[in-house]
């Protein structure tokens, strides 16, 4: 049986204003990407940034906890 890529696709609905849609189309065109490729790259970039921020925050909390000997000051700095 042949694997048909059309059977393995997932759809994602993105809701935005007409102005935002036009900006996305223009940006995708400038980067020579499809709209879906542009949106996928943007989403993956945001996820990577979020993960990096979380790692840095966790490192900061650990460093503050290790130096202070208590987790309370580190926790308060995040609030």
PDB file of N, CA, C and O in Angstrom:
ATOM      1  N   UNK A   1       0.843  -1.182   0.000  1.00  0.00           N
ATOM      2  CA  UNK A   1       0.000   0.000   0.000  1.00  0.00           C
ATOM      3  C   UNK A   1       0.888   1.246   0.000  1.00  0.00           C
ATOM      4  O   UNK A   1       1.829   1.342   0.788  1.00  0.00           O
ATOM      5  N   UNK A   2       0.597   2.162  -0.854  1.00  0.00           N
ATOM      6  CA  UNK A   2       1.374   3.386  -0.997  1.00  0.00           C
ATOM      7  C   UNK A   2       0.975   4.415   0.056  1.00  0.00           C
ATOM      8  O   UNK A   2      -0.211   4.602   0.329  1.00  0.00           O
ATOM      9  N   UNK A   3       1.971   5.084   0.650  1.00  0.00           N
ATOM     10  CA  UNK A   3       1.708   6.123   1.649  1.00  0.00           C
ATOM     11  C   UNK A   3       1.364   7.412   0.916  1.00  0.00           C
ATOM     12  O   UNK A   3       2.198   7.956   0.193  1.00  0.00           O
ATOM     13  N   UNK A   4       0.174   7.890   1.091  1.00  0.00           N
ATOM     14  CA  UNK A   4      -0.284   9.110   0.430  1.00  0.00           C
ATOM     15  C   UNK A   4      -0.160  10.277   1.398  1.00  0.00           C
ATOM     16  O   UNK A   4      -0.837  10.299   2.426  1.00  0.00           O
ATOM     17  N   UNK A   5       0.703  11.256   1.082  1.00  0.00           N
ATOM     18  CA  UNK A   5       0.931  12.394   1.980  1.00  0.00           C
ATOM     19  C   UNK A   5      -0.338  13.190   2.247  1.00  0.00           C
ATOM     20  O   UNK A   5      -0.464  13.807   3.304  1.00  0.00           O
ATOM     21  N   UNK A   6      -1.265  13.188   1.325  1.00  0.00           N
ATOM     22  CA  UNK A   6      -2.508  13.937   1.534  1.00  0.00           C
ATOM     23  C   UNK A   6      -3.309  13.376   2.702  1.00  0.00           C
ATOM     24  O   UNK A   6      -4.060  14.101   3.355  1.00  0.00           O
ATOM     25  N   UNK A   7      -3.146  12.081   2.963  1.00  0.00           N
ATOM     26  CA  UNK A   7      -3.848  11.456   4.081  1.00  0.00           C
ATOM     27  C   UNK A   7      -3.223  11.818   5.422  1.00  0.00           C
ATOM     28  O   UNK A   7      -3.858  11.655   6.464  1.00  0.00           O
ATOM     29  N   UNK A   8      -1.990  12.305   5.408  1.00  0.00           N
ATOM     30  CA  UNK A   8      -1.262  12.587   6.637  1.00  0.00           C
ATOM     31  C   UNK A   8      -1.195  14.073   6.962  1.00  0.00           C
ATOM     32  O   UNK A   8      -0.372  14.480   7.782  1.00  0.00           O
ATOM     33  N   UNK A   9      -2.013  14.866   6.364  1.00  0.00           N
ATOM     34  CA  UNK A   9      -1.961  16.312   6.584  1.00  0.00           C
ATOM     35  C   UNK A   9      -2.854  16.723   7.740  1.00  0.00           C
ATOM     36  O   UNK A   9      -3.856  16.075   8.043  1.00  0.00           O
ATOM     37  N   UNK A  10      -2.465  17.808   8.372  1.00  0.00           N
ATOM     38  CA  UNK A  10      -3.252  18.391   9.448  1.00  0.00           C
ATOM     39  C   UNK A  10      -3.550  19.838   9.079  1.00  0.00           C
ATOM     40  O   UNK A  10      -2.681  20.541   8.566  1.00  0.00           O
ATOM     41  N   UNK A  11      -4.756  20.276   9.334  1.00  0.00           N
ATOM     42  CA  UNK A  11      -5.142  21.651   9.023  1.00  0.00           C
ATOM     43  C   UNK A  11      -5.113  22.486  10.292  1.00  0.00           C
ATOM     44  O   UNK A  11      -5.436  22.006  11.378  1.00  0.00           O
ATOM     45  N   UNK A  12      -4.722  23.738  10.138  1.00  0.00           N
ATOM     46  CA  UNK A  12      -4.691  24.673  11.246  1.00  0.00           C
ATOM     47  C   UNK A  12      -5.372  25.950  10.793  1.00  0.00           C
ATOM     48  O   UNK A  12      -4.986  26.535   9.781  1.00  0.00           O
ATOM     49  N   UNK A  13      -6.360  26.377  11.517  1.00  0.00           N
ATOM     50  CA  UNK A  13      -7.076  27.594  11.188  1.00  0.00           C
ATOM     51  C   UNK A  13      -6.473  28.749  11.984  1.00  0.00           C
ATOM     52  O   UNK A  13      -6.393  28.694  13.211  1.00  0.00           O
ATOM     53  N   UNK A  14      -6.056  29.786  11.279  1.00  0.00           N
ATOM     54  CA  UNK A  14      -5.476  30.957  11.915  1.00  0.00           C
ATOM     55  C   UNK A  14      -6.427  32.119  11.684  1.00  0.00           C
ATOM     56  O   UNK A  14      -6.750  32.453  10.544  1.00  0.00           O
ATOM     57  N   UNK A  15      -6.863  32.718  12.746  1.00  0.00           N
ATOM     58  CA  UNK A  15      -7.782  33.847  12.633  1.00  0.00           C
ATOM     59  C   UNK A  15      -6.998  35.141  12.820  1.00  0.00           C
ATOM     60  O   UNK A  15      -6.292  35.317  13.813  1.00  0.00           O
ATOM     61  N   UNK A  16      -7.133  36.038  11.855  1.00  0.00           N
ATOM     62  CA  UNK A  16      -6.440  37.319  11.941  1.00  0.00           C
ATOM     63  C   UNK A  16      -7.234  38.355  11.140  1.00  0.00           C
ATOM     64  O   UNK A  16      -8.160  38.016  10.404  1.00  0.00           O
ATOM     65  N   UNK A  17      -6.859  39.594  11.297  1.00  0.00           N
ATOM     66  CA  UNK A  17      -7.527  40.664  10.552  1.00  0.00           C
ATOM     67  C   UNK A  17      -7.065  40.643   9.100  1.00  0.00           C
ATOM     68  O   UNK A  17      -6.076  39.991   8.765  1.00  0.00           O
ATOM     69  N   UNK A  18      -7.774  41.345   8.256  1.00  0.00           N
ATOM     70  CA  UNK A  18      -7.384  41.448   6.845  1.00  0.00           C
ATOM     71  C   UNK A  18      -6.013  42.086   6.708  1.00  0.00           C
ATOM     72  O   UNK A  18      -5.217  41.697   5.853  1.00  0.00           O
ATOM     73  N   UNK A  19      -5.745  43.067   7.558  1.00  0.00           N
ATOM     74  CA  UNK A  19      -4.443  43.743   7.519  1.00  0.00           C
ATOM     75  C   UNK A  19      -3.320  42.781   7.920  1.00  0.00           C
ATOM     76  O   UNK A  19      -2.260  42.758   7.294  1.00  0.00           O
ATOM     77  N   UNK A  20      -3.563  41.989   8.969  1.00  0.00           N
ATOM     78  CA  UNK A  20      -2.562  41.018   9.402  1.00  0.00           C
ATOM     79  C   UNK A  20      -2.330  39.956   8.323  1.00  0.00           C
ATOM     80  O   UNK A  20      -1.194  39.543   8.089  1.00  0.00           O
ATOM     81  N   UNK A  21      -3.403  39.520   7.673  1.00  0.00           N
ATOM     82  CA  UNK A  21      -3.278  38.524   6.608  1.00  0.00           C
ATOM     83  C   UNK A  21      -2.439  39.068   5.460  1.00  0.00           C
ATOM     84  O   UNK A  21      -1.593  38.359   4.916  1.00  0.00           O
ATOM     85  N   UNK A  22      -2.666  40.308   5.094  1.00  0.00           N
ATOM     86  CA  UNK A  22      -1.882  40.920   4.024  1.00  0.00           C
ATOM     87  C   UNK A  22      -0.413  41.044   4.427  1.00  0.00           C
ATOM     88  O   UNK A  22       0.479  40.803   3.614  1.00  0.00           O
ATOM     89  N   UNK A  23      -0.165  41.416   5.675  1.00  0.00           N
ATOM     90  CA  UNK A  23       1.212  41.520   6.170  1.00  0.00           C
ATOM     91  C   UNK A  23       1.908  40.153   6.132  1.00  0.00           C
ATOM     92  O   UNK A  23       3.084  40.060   5.779  1.00  0.00           O
ATOM     93  N   UNK A  24       1.178  39.102   6.496  1.00  0.00           N
ATOM     94  CA  UNK A  24       1.733  37.751   6.456  1.00  0.00           C
ATOM     95  C   UNK A  24       2.061  37.363   5.017  1.00  0.00           C
ATOM     96  O   UNK A  24       3.132  36.820   4.744  1.00  0.00           O
ATOM     97  N   UNK A  25       1.140  37.642   4.102  1.00  0.00           N
ATOM     98  CA  UNK A  25       1.385  37.318   2.685  1.00  0.00           C
ATOM     99  C   UNK A  25       2.605  38.054   2.150  1.00  0.00           C
ATOM    100  O   UNK A  25       3.436  37.467   1.456  1.00  0.00           O
ATOM    101  N   UNK A  26       2.709  39.332   2.472  1.00  0.00           N
ATOM    102  CA  UNK A  26       3.846  40.131   2.003  1.00  0.00           C
ATOM    103  C   UNK A  26       5.159  39.617   2.595  1.00  0.00           C
ATOM    104  O   UNK A  26       6.157  39.497   1.884  1.00  0.00           O
ATOM    105  N   UNK A  27       5.161  39.315   3.888  1.00  0.00           N
ATOM    106  CA  UNK A  27       6.370  38.808   4.543  1.00  0.00           C
ATOM    107  C   UNK A  27       6.778  37.455   3.968  1.00  0.00           C
ATOM    108  O   UNK A  27       7.962  37.200   3.743  1.00  0.00           O
ATOM    109  N   UNK A  28       5.798  36.595   3.734  1.00  0.00           N
ATOM    110  CA  UNK A  28       6.090  35.286   3.145  1.00  0.00           C
ATOM    111  C   UNK A  28       6.691  35.470   1.750  1.00  0.00           C
ATOM    112  O   UNK A  28       7.658  34.798   1.392  1.00  0.00           O
ATOM    113  N   UNK A  29       6.123  36.368   0.979  1.00  0.00           N
ATOM    114  CA  UNK A  29       6.635  36.633  -0.363  1.00  0.00           C
ATOM    115  C   UNK A  29       8.078  37.148  -0.306  1.00  0.00           C
ATOM    116  O   UNK A  29       8.928  36.704  -1.078  1.00  0.00           O
ATOM    117  N   UNK A  30       8.350  38.080   0.604  1.00  0.00           N
ATOM    118  CA  UNK A  30       9.704  38.628   0.731  1.00  0.00           C
ATOM    119  C   UNK A  30      10.723  37.558   1.125  1.00  0.00           C
ATOM    120  O   UNK A  30      11.883  37.623   0.715  1.00  0.00           O
ATOM    121  N   UNK A  31      10.298  36.587   1.910  1.00  0.00           N
ATOM    122  CA  UNK A  31      11.181  35.493   2.331  1.00  0.00           C
ATOM    123  C   UNK A  31      11.147  34.318   1.358  1.00  0.00           C
ATOM    124  O   UNK A  31      11.787  33.290   1.585  1.00  0.00           O
ATOM    125  N   UNK A  32      10.391  34.484   0.270  1.00  0.00           N
ATOM    126  CA  UNK A  32      10.242  33.427  -0.743  1.00  0.00           C
ATOM    127  C   UNK A  32       9.763  32.125  -0.120  1.00  0.00           C
ATOM    128  O   UNK A  32      10.304  31.050  -0.380  1.00  0.00           O
ATOM    129  N   UNK A  33       8.743  32.250   0.702  1.00  0.00           N
ATOM    130  CA  UNK A  33       8.132  31.091   1.365  1.00  0.00           C
ATOM    131  C   UNK A  33       6.653  31.062   1.028  1.00  0.00           C
ATOM    132  O   UNK A  33       6.072  32.071   0.629  1.00  0.00           O
ATOM    133  N   UNK A  34       6.056  29.903   1.193  1.00  0.00           N
ATOM    134  CA  UNK A  34       4.604  29.827   1.132  1.00  0.00           C
ATOM    135  C   UNK A  34       4.065  30.455   2.420  1.00  0.00           C
ATOM    136  O   UNK A  34       4.803  30.623   3.391  1.00  0.00           O
ATOM    137  N   UNK A  35       2.799  30.793   2.421  1.00  0.00           N
ATOM    138  CA  UNK A  35       2.207  31.347   3.645  1.00  0.00           C
ATOM    139  C   UNK A  35       2.289  30.310   4.763  1.00  0.00           C
ATOM    140  O   UNK A  35       2.628  30.650   5.896  1.00  0.00           O
ATOM    141  N   UNK A  36       1.984  29.060   4.457  1.00  0.00           N
ATOM    142  CA  UNK A  36       2.049  28.030   5.501  1.00  0.00           C
ATOM    143  C   UNK A  36       3.480  27.834   5.995  1.00  0.00           C
ATOM    144  O   UNK A  36       3.698  27.632   7.190  1.00  0.00           O
ATOM    145  N   UNK A  37       4.454  27.892   5.092  1.00  0.00           N
ATOM    146  CA  UNK A  37       5.855  27.780   5.499  1.00  0.00           C
ATOM    147  C   UNK A  37       6.285  28.945   6.362  1.00  0.00           C
ATOM    148  O   UNK A  37       7.020  28.766   7.333  1.00  0.00           O
ATOM    149  N   UNK A  38       5.831  30.133   6.017  1.00  0.00           N
ATOM    150  CA  UNK A  38       6.162  31.327   6.794  1.00  0.00           C
ATOM    151  C   UNK A  38       5.557  31.228   8.201  1.00  0.00           C
ATOM    152  O   UNK A  38       6.234  31.494   9.195  1.00  0.00           O
ATOM    153  N   UNK A  39       4.296  30.848   8.274  1.00  0.00           N
ATOM    154  CA  UNK A  39       3.613  30.748   9.571  1.00  0.00           C
ATOM    155  C   UNK A  39       4.249  29.652  10.421  1.00  0.00           C
ATOM    156  O   UNK A  39       4.448  29.837  11.621  1.00  0.00           O
ATOM    157  N   UNK A  40       4.567  28.519   9.811  1.00  0.00           N
ATOM    158  CA  UNK A  40       5.204  27.435  10.556  1.00  0.00           C
ATOM    159  C   UNK A  40       6.552  27.873  11.119  1.00  0.00           C
ATOM    160  O   UNK A  40       6.861  27.592  12.277  1.00  0.00           O
ATOM    161  N   UNK A  41       7.360  28.562  10.306  1.00  0.00           N
ATOM    162  CA  UNK A  41       8.657  29.045  10.776  1.00  0.00           C
ATOM    163  C   UNK A  41       8.474  30.034  11.928  1.00  0.00           C
ATOM    164  O   UNK A  41       9.212  29.986  12.912  1.00  0.00           O
ATOM    165  N   UNK A  42       7.500  30.921  11.806  1.00  0.00           N
ATOM    166  CA  UNK A  42       7.245  31.906  12.863  1.00  0.00           C
ATOM    167  C   UNK A  42       6.818  31.225  14.163  1.00  0.00           C
ATOM    168  O   UNK A  42       7.293  31.589  15.239  1.00  0.00           O
ATOM    169  N   UNK A  43       5.942  30.259  14.070  1.00  0.00           N
ATOM    170  CA  UNK A  43       5.477  29.546  15.263  1.00  0.00           C
ATOM    171  C   UNK A  43       6.631  28.788  15.925  1.00  0.00           C
ATOM    172  O   UNK A  43       6.800  28.846  17.143  1.00  0.00           O
ATOM    173  N   UNK A  44       7.415  28.086  15.125  1.00  0.00           N
ATOM    174  CA  UNK A  44       8.539  27.322  15.682  1.00  0.00           C
ATOM    175  C   UNK A  44       9.572  28.253  16.317  1.00  0.00           C
ATOM    176  O   UNK A  44      10.177  27.912  17.333  1.00  0.00           O
ATOM    177  N   UNK A  45       9.770  29.412  15.725  1.00  0.00           N
ATOM    178  CA  UNK A  45      10.695  30.392  16.289  1.00  0.00           C
ATOM    179  C   UNK A  45      10.206  30.885  17.649  1.00  0.00           C
ATOM    180  O   UNK A  45      10.996  31.021  18.583  1.00  0.00           O
ATOM    181  N   UNK A  46       8.904  31.151  17.760  1.00  0.00           N
ATOM    182  CA  UNK A  46       8.335  31.611  19.039  1.00  0.00           C
ATOM    183  C   UNK A  46       8.437  30.534  20.100  1.00  0.00           C
ATOM    184  O   UNK A  46       8.712  30.824  21.264  1.00  0.00           O
ATOM    185  N   UNK A  47       8.214  29.282  19.698  1.00  0.00           N
ATOM    186  CA  UNK A  47       8.322  28.173  20.654  1.00  0.00           C
ATOM    187  C   UNK A  47       9.756  28.053  21.160  1.00  0.00           C
ATOM    188  O   UNK A  47       9.980  27.876  22.358  1.00  0.00           O
ATOM    189  N   UNK A  48      10.721  28.147  20.257  1.00  0.00           N
ATOM    190  CA  UNK A  48      12.129  28.062  20.654  1.00  0.00           C
ATOM    191  C   UNK A  48      12.488  29.212  21.600  1.00  0.00           C
ATOM    192  O   UNK A  48      13.203  29.005  22.580  1.00  0.00           O
ATOM    193  N   UNK A  49      11.999  30.414  21.313  1.00  0.00           N
ATOM    194  CA  UNK A  49      12.272  31.569  22.175  1.00  0.00           C
ATOM    195  C   UNK A  49      11.662  31.371  23.560  1.00  0.00           C
ATOM    196  O   UNK A  49      12.295  31.654  24.577  1.00  0.00           O
ATOM    197  N   UNK A  50      10.436  30.886  23.581  1.00  0.00           N
ATOM    198  CA  UNK A  50       9.764  30.640  24.864  1.00  0.00           C
ATOM    199  C   UNK A  50      10.520  29.608  25.686  1.00  0.00           C
ATOM    200  O   UNK A  50      10.704  29.777  26.891  1.00  0.00           O
ATOM    201  N   UNK A  51      10.958  28.537  25.028  1.00  0.00           N
ATOM    202  CA  UNK A  51      11.712  27.499  25.739  1.00  0.00           C
ATOM    203  C   UNK A  51      13.023  28.042  26.286  1.00  0.00           C
ATOM    204  O   UNK A  51      13.424  27.700  27.398  1.00  0.00           O
ATOM    205  N   UNK A  52      13.691  28.885  25.507  1.00  0.00           N
ATOM    206  CA  UNK A  52      14.955  29.463  25.963  1.00  0.00           C
ATOM    207  C   UNK A  52      14.730  30.370  27.174  1.00  0.00           C
ATOM    208  O   UNK A  52      15.513  30.346  28.124  1.00  0.00           O
ATOM    209  N   UNK A  53      13.672  31.162  27.143  1.00  0.00           N
ATOM    210  CA  UNK A  53      13.346  32.042  28.273  1.00  0.00           C
ATOM    211  C   UNK A  53      13.070  31.205  29.519  1.00  0.00           C
ATOM    212  O   UNK A  53      13.523  31.544  30.612  1.00  0.00           O
ATOM    213  N   UNK A  54      12.331  30.119  29.352  1.00  0.00           N
ATOM    214  CA  UNK A  54      12.037  29.247  30.497  1.00  0.00           C
ATOM    215  C   UNK A  54      13.311  28.647  31.073  1.00  0.00           C
ATOM    216  O   UNK A  54      13.465  28.565  32.291  1.00  0.00           O
ATOM    217  N   UNK A  55      14.231  28.224  30.197  1.00  0.00           N
ATOM    218  CA  UNK A  55      15.496  27.657  30.666  1.00  0.00           C
ATOM    219  C   UNK A  55      16.315  28.701  31.413  1.00  0.00           C
ATOM    220  O   UNK A  55      16.891  28.408  32.461  1.00  0.00           O
ATOM    221  N   UNK A  56      16.368  29.914  30.880  1.00  0.00           N
ATOM    222  CA  UNK A  56      17.120  30.981  31.551  1.00  0.00           C
ATOM    223  C   UNK A  56      16.505  31.326  32.900  1.00  0.00           C
ATOM    224  O   UNK A  56      17.219  31.563  33.875  1.00  0.00           O
ATOM    225  N   UNK A  57      15.176  31.353  32.950  1.00  0.00           N
ATOM    226  CA  UNK A  57      14.493  31.638  34.210  1.00  0.00           C
ATOM    227  C   UNK A  57      14.764  30.546  35.231  1.00  0.00           C
ATOM    228  O   UNK A  57      15.008  30.832  36.404  1.00  0.00           O
ATOM    229  N   UNK A  58      14.723  29.308  34.791  1.00  0.00           N
ATOM    230  CA  UNK A  58      14.992  28.191  35.704  1.00  0.00           C
ATOM    231  C   UNK A  58      16.430  28.244  36.205  1.00  0.00           C
ATOM    232  O   UNK A  58      16.692  27.967  37.376  1.00  0.00           O
ATOM    233  N   UNK A  59      17.367  28.601  35.317  1.00  0.00           N
ATOM    234  CA  UNK A  59      18.774  28.721  35.730  1.00  0.00           C
ATOM    235  C   UNK A  59      18.938  29.838  36.743  1.00  0.00           C
ATOM    236  O   UNK A  59      19.688  29.704  37.710  1.00  0.00           O
ATOM    237  N   UNK A  60      18.234  30.946  36.520  1.00  0.00           N
ATOM    238  CA  UNK A  60      18.326  32.079  37.443  1.00  0.00           C
ATOM    239  C   UNK A  60      17.766  31.713  38.811  1.00  0.00           C
ATOM    240  O   UNK A  60      18.352  32.059  39.837  1.00  0.00           O
ATOM    241  N   UNK A  61      16.641  31.019  38.829  1.00  0.00           N
ATOM    242  CA  UNK A  61      16.045  30.600  40.088  1.00  0.00           C
ATOM    243  C   UNK A  61      16.995  29.652  40.813  1.00  0.00           C
ATOM    244  O   UNK A  61      17.179  29.773  42.024  1.00  0.00           O
ATOM    245  N   UNK A  62      17.597  28.714  40.093  1.00  0.00           N
ATOM    246  CA  UNK A  62      18.525  27.780  40.713  1.00  0.00           C
ATOM    247  C   UNK A  62      19.732  28.517  41.270  1.00  0.00           C
ATOM    248  O   UNK A  62      20.172  28.225  42.382  1.00  0.00           O
ATOM    249  N   UNK A  63      20.278  29.472  40.512  1.00  0.00           N
ATOM    250  CA  UNK A  63      21.448  30.222  40.974  1.00  0.00           C
ATOM    251  C   UNK A  63      21.109  31.033  42.220  1.00  0.00           C
ATOM    252  O   UNK A  63      21.898  31.078  43.163  1.00  0.00           O
ATOM    253  N   UNK A  64      19.939  31.673  42.229  1.00  0.00           N
ATOM    254  CA  UNK A  64      19.542  32.469  43.394  1.00  0.00           C
ATOM    255  C   UNK A  64      19.281  31.567  44.589  1.00  0.00           C
ATOM    256  O   UNK A  64      19.605  31.924  45.721  1.00  0.00           O
ATOM    257  N   UNK A  65      18.697  30.404  44.342  1.00  0.00           N
ATOM    258  CA  UNK A  65      18.415  29.468  45.422  1.00  0.00           C
ATOM    259  C   UNK A  65      19.710  28.937  46.011  1.00  0.00           C
ATOM    260  O   UNK A  65      19.860  28.854  47.230  1.00  0.00           O
ATOM    261  N   UNK A  66      20.650  28.575  45.135  1.00  0.00           N
ATOM    262  CA  UNK A  66      21.930  28.042  45.605  1.00  0.00           C
ATOM    263  C   UNK A  66      22.704  29.079  46.406  1.00  0.00           C
ATOM    264  O   UNK A  66      23.323  28.744  47.416  1.00  0.00           O
ATOM    265  N   UNK A  67      22.678  30.326  45.972  1.00  0.00           N
ATOM    266  CA  UNK A  67      23.458  31.351  46.664  1.00  0.00           C
ATOM    267  C   UNK A  67      22.781  31.821  47.948  1.00  0.00           C
ATOM    268  O   UNK A  67      23.463  32.187  48.906  1.00  0.00           O
ATOM    269  N   UNK A  68      21.464  31.814  47.979  1.00  0.00           N
ATOM    270  CA  UNK A  68      20.754  32.305  49.157  1.00  0.00           C
ATOM    271  C   UNK A  68      20.459  31.197  50.153  1.00  0.00           C
ATOM    272  O   UNK A  68      20.211  31.456  51.331  1.00  0.00           O
ATOM    273  N   UNK A  69      20.487  29.957  49.671  1.00  0.00           N
ATOM    274  CA  UNK A  69      20.181  28.848  50.566  1.00  0.00           C
ATOM    275  C   UNK A  69      18.699  28.696  50.823  1.00  0.00           C
ATOM    276  O   UNK A  69      18.291  27.866  51.635  1.00  0.00           O
ATOM    277  N   UNK A  70      17.896  29.476  50.152  1.00  0.00           N
ATOM    278  CA  UNK A  70      16.444  29.401  50.312  1.00  0.00           C
ATOM    279  C   UNK A  70      15.800  29.679  48.961  1.00  0.00           C
ATOM    280  O   UNK A  70      16.329  30.447  48.158  1.00  0.00           O
ATOM    281  N   UNK A  71      14.665  29.057  48.720  1.00  0.00           N
ATOM    282  CA  UNK A  71      13.993  29.270  47.435  1.00  0.00           C
ATOM    283  C   UNK A  71      13.045  30.463  47.485  1.00  0.00           C
ATOM    284  O   UNK A  71      12.612  30.923  46.428  1.00  0.00           O
ATOM    285  N   UNK A  72      12.708  30.977  48.642  1.00  0.00           N
ATOM    286  CA  UNK A  72      11.725  32.058  48.758  1.00  0.00           C
ATOM    287  C   UNK A  72      12.127  33.328  48.032  1.00  0.00           C
ATOM    288  O   UNK A  72      11.299  33.866  47.297  1.00  0.00           O
ATOM    289  N   UNK A  73      13.361  33.858  48.188  1.00  0.00           N
ATOM    290  CA  UNK A  73      13.725  35.078  47.459  1.00  0.00           C
ATOM    291  C   UNK A  73      13.679  34.884  45.946  1.00  0.00           C
ATOM    292  O   UNK A  73      13.264  35.787  45.220  1.00  0.00           O
ATOM    293  N   UNK A  74      14.099  33.723  45.466  1.00  0.00           N
ATOM    294  CA  UNK A  74      14.082  33.449  44.034  1.00  0.00           C
ATOM    295  C   UNK A  74      12.649  33.403  43.518  1.00  0.00           C
ATOM    296  O   UNK A  74      12.361  33.909  42.434  1.00  0.00           O
ATOM    297  N   UNK A  75      11.774  32.815  44.271  1.00  0.00           N
ATOM    298  CA  UNK A  75      10.372  32.726  43.876  1.00  0.00           C
ATOM    299  C   UNK A  75       9.753  34.124  43.852  1.00  0.00           C
ATOM    300  O   UNK A  75       9.007  34.446  42.928  1.00  0.00           O
ATOM    301  N   UNK A  76      10.045  34.947  44.837  1.00  0.00           N
ATOM    302  CA  UNK A  76       9.494  36.299  44.889  1.00  0.00           C
ATOM    303  C   UNK A  76       9.959  37.134  43.707  1.00  0.00           C
ATOM    304  O   UNK A  76       9.206  37.982  43.228  1.00  0.00           O
ATOM    305  N   UNK A  77      11.171  36.922  43.225  1.00  0.00           N
ATOM    306  CA  UNK A  77      11.682  37.713  42.105  1.00  0.00           C
ATOM    307  C   UNK A  77      10.936  37.378  40.808  1.00  0.00           C
ATOM    308  O   UNK A  77      10.940  38.187  39.879  1.00  0.00           O
ATOM    309  N   UNK A  78      10.305  36.218  40.725  1.00  0.00           N
ATOM    310  CA  UNK A  78       9.555  35.855  39.529  1.00  0.00           C
ATOM    311  C   UNK A  78       8.136  36.373  39.567  1.00  0.00           C
ATOM    312  O   UNK A  78       7.477  36.433  38.529  1.00  0.00           O
ATOM    313  N   UNK A  79       7.650  36.747  40.729  1.00  0.00           N
ATOM    314  CA  UNK A  79       6.249  37.205  40.860  1.00  0.00           C
ATOM    315  C   UNK A  79       6.094  38.660  40.558  1.00  0.00           C
ATOM    316  O   UNK A  79       4.984  39.189  40.624  1.00  0.00           O
TER     317      UNK A  79
END
